[in-house]
Amino acid sequence: MLFRAAARVAPAEAHAAVGARLQAALGTPGASVQEVEVAVTLLYQLGEGAPDEALRPGSGALGQMAAGLMAADVPAGGHPLVALALLETFIRYLRCASACPNLSPLTPYALLALLLPAAQHSAARGVP
């Protein structure tokens, strides 16, 4: 909530901060699950009240960040928390994926495939 309010007051700084977090998390092969999850979640939060033009890949910073995330090989992408954050973010920025021909339209389905084994493992342990 606080981040979204700050992003409305200073959008350029918020975009720069999220871009730096994403770059640090995605650019480090050994990035921790927490780093990757926070970076992806911040991008998700940033897009919550964004106008449509900011979400277009060629015209807005958010669209470019989302397209970069969708095309990246995300460290810790197989972790259930990261996979869920990625799925939510990809769904939010689905328009970016449809506007970029180089992005796979099956990206959300690939993430669901990552989540399924994690959900089965949790169910086997009795975790809801």
Secondary structure, DSSP 8 states (H G I E B T S, - for coil): -HHHHHHHH-HHHHHHHHHHHHHHHHH-TT--HHHHHHHHHHHHHHTTT--HHHHSTTT-HHHHHHHHHHHS--TTTTSHHHHHHHHHHHHHTHHHHHH-TTS-TTHHHHHHHHHHHHHHHHHHHT--
